[in-house]
Amino acid sequence: MNLDFFVYLVINTLVVIAVSPLFVSLIKKVKAWTQGRQGPSVLQTYFTLVKLLKKEVIYSPNSSRIMRVTPLVTMAAILVAALFVPLVFVPEPVGGIGNIILFLYLLALARFFMALAGLDAGSSFGGMGSSREMSISSIIEPTTIIVFAALAFVFKTLNIFDMFALTAAAGSPATPTLILIGISLFIILIVETSRIPVDNPETHLELTMIHEGMILEQSGRNLALMELSAAVKMTVLMALLINLIVPFGLATTLSVAGILIAVIVLVVKGSILAGIIGLFESSMAKKRFFQLPSLFAMAFFFSTLIIIIEVFS
Amino acid sequence: MIIELFVLAILVLLSGTLFPLIAASLDRRSVRTISLSCIIVASVLLGVLSIMNLLSGESVFFTLYQPLPEFSFSFVLDRLASFFLLIIAVVSACVALYFTEYIEHITGSTRRNLLCSCTSLFILAMMLVVASANTLSFFLFWELMATSSFFLVMYEYSQLDPRKAGIFYFIMTQLSSLFVLVGIIVLYVMTGSFAFLPLTTVSAPLVTIAFLALFIGFSIKAGIIPFHKWLPYAHPASPSPVSALMSGVMLKIAVYGLVRFLLDVFTPDLWWGVLILAAGTASAVLGIIYALKEHDVKGMLAYSSIENIGIIFTGIGLSVIFTASNLPLLATLSLLGALFHSLNHAMFKSLLFLTAGSVVSATHTRNIEHMGGLARRMPVTSALFFVGAVSIAALPPLNGFASELLIFMSFFSSVAVMDPLFKVLLFICLALFALTSALSAACFVKAFGSIFLALPRSPESAAAREVPRAMLIGPGILAAACILLGVCALQIFAVVGFAVPLPDMLLVSLLLIGMAALTYAVLYFTASREVRVSETWGCGTLSQQASAEYSGHGFSEPLDIIFLSIYRTRTTNERVFFDQKNCIFKEGTGEIRLLKIFEEYLYRPIARQSMKAANTIARFQNGCLDTYLLYVFITVIALILFLGWFA
């Protein structure tokens, strides 16, 4: 492991933790505006996290060790997954870090633990959330892998670092194929981060909730970790989309000025994307759970069509 | 050295087989322990010799006994054989260790001695199949393996279910042997020898017939859909360690057979690969979808074995396709993926079967709906099962992920090089493959959640206690193997001499541990450390009820509905009314039954036709001496005429 890479580890982790609560609040703000409300401050998520850290943790007497280790494992898995997607600076890949399949499965590792923690306390809310989350994640998986295979096919590499290096070198605007893949990635982003029309991140009602249901039993610092890891996951997926479609500003060599510019550019681009997500969520209603498979089937056909066009052209 | 070790292992296993037979009437623990110790010793010998051979890479040929000039019991230990011997060795050692304690907890007095004897014979047979240097001895030991495993399945013969399962298994396994025999005979007709030698004629119709016969034979044994039906019957019926051996090792012997014939005998066509790939993908997807619906823990594991064998066949199919299209690097990559997955599946599936056996012996039920809350009552068993569940759900950094990643990578790289039509096929298979691994994560969240988490759902489950130590050490070794094979996958491949493009899982694991430690440290210094154990929100009830929590069935309900068209239920609804216009309801029955599609549309019709044919033939046997004399007379006349004309 060389020095560049070590610096990358530190920078990437710090940046992702620092900016992700901002994007979460921004989406909430945009949604509030479209509903004619003023909405919470854009720093509200930071305040919430700090408040949660000060609270005590309550465990159900029925829960096992799973409940106690899940927040740590989830956070660790998501943070390692975040290392696979360079936010501001693309170093040379080391030891297969950046492998796109491993990235996907690190997210799955976090999900596996979260779903088990949902079942652990024995409440029907948690179980309901886990069951729905695992079902949804299973049926979106073929689409995700097809989109990733398309990326690997277009860039002739499996490594996200190499992909970003290629897009950063080519500069904007992206090719038509990439824009089509970008649309599929956007759908995956919506599904993976539990947003409308798949899930509603705002409510704890049993009719709508999936992700929120799973973490209903968490409290105190554990809840803070779950919230933060969800925010980090969203930021990482957003960064994947941003750096593939509009890569300008991404630093490829290590310099303080370059990194600073890259951070500012990332915040701007991320805020715009957060605004788009907020508008997208406001423009539609949540779908009934059993209508989701047809939505996913559409996404799947769409992605497969792109690939077939690409393959035969 | 290697030959001596091999012969010694055979002798030790033979004594493990014969000793409990000699002492069959002694219902002593020592008898069984000695026999099982023989298995452990032989496994250690086998493990040492196979690792030596894998590292040196030499192939050792030797003949033990030559009854006929044309036929000998000779063995060859090359890297492929040594690899499968290693699988046999590791799993057998752990299973035997577990068995020493488990066997004392099951009923059957002196019959248990026979169980030890048969287990030893079964392991011996599997070992000799793998080492066989010619097709005829391969077949003979294959048959010995089939027969000894039949006795193992029939252990609880006094109950109805095992008896049915045993007969079903016997028929399927004999069918498998029949197809393998046909394949071997066709090969003999073509080459005039029983040796594993490359065929000179490339694509004659006979070659195709030989391949198809062998493929069907091995598919039946491996449990490829639609020949899979024996697995979900045989596994729940047999004792758990036997299931672990059968699912962990015996299915791999079928994989070994297929790989051996494909590599050494045939020059495969492209469509063979497509056939194997299609069969593998179908088994993988359908296997896991059926596993989701299963509430018998061992039945669920059996279906999941079908899924994993499907994944292995997918790898083999890809390898054949790449070989036929002249891409040797990719072919090696996907074959390595398939073989590595065979090893990994052997580890985590026997681990899961053994721990499931512990759970069943602690709760006295196989239904996961009657378990629950065992994580607090059986902490070590639950941790071991958890390692198995994470491995089988293909999550990093454990071993199931490492081998599936190899297959994923060969899929991903292949789409860049194959011609367009093949790309579309490969993309579809890739999507289904991804679906399989995501569903298996869902399936094992359900399994672990229902068995170990939340509140106990039956009094037996509430009273469950941790199992004795011997029943923890065996699975413990397997769990350690799962972790080691996953974390050090890259290093292990490097030691054996293959450069695979795997990510460095050791680095990823270190990063995971580092991140967790860092998070913990930051929380320790910044966050409140107060912890309280108290009743959490239970939807307004005073305390949590086990009856209110999510059951396994409820957990898989959304997926049940999504895959409704695959499950195919039959709804029957009969009503009787008081009046003629069907207004006033009198009584009625209704039921929704899960259709066993393959059984109803494939197995039963074939069975019916066979019965019909058998009845027709049975008419010749009327018990009358005159008729039989007539048959003899007609036969003699026919022979004379035949010889007169043709000889």
Interface residues (C-beta under 8 A of the other chain):
Chain A: M1 L9 T13 L53 K54 K55 E56 V57 I58 Y59 S60 P61 N62 S64 R65 I66 L72 V73 M75 A76 A77 L79 V80 L83 V94 G95 G96 I97 N99 I101 L102 Y105 L106 A108 L109 R111 F112 A115 L116 L119 D120 A121 G122 S123 S124 F125 G126 G127 M128 S130 S131 R132 M134 S135 S137 S138 I139 E141 P142 T143 T144 I145 I146 A149 A152 F153 K156 L158 L216 E217 G220 R221 A224 L225 F289 F290 P293 F300 T304 I307 I308 V311 F312
Chain B: G372 G373 A375 R376 P379 S382 V390 A393 A394 L395 P396 F401 L405 F408 M409 F411 F412 S413 V415 A416 P420 K423 V424 F427 L430 A431 L432 F433 A434 L435 S437 A438 L439 A441 A442 V445 K446 F448 G449 S450 F452 L453 A454 L455 L490 P501 L502 P503 D504 L507 V508 L511 L512 I513 M515 A516 T519 Y520 L523 T526 A527 S528 E530 V531 R532 V533 S534 E535 T536 W537 G538 C539 Q544 A546 A548 E549 Y550 G554 F555 S556 E557 P558 L559 I561 I562
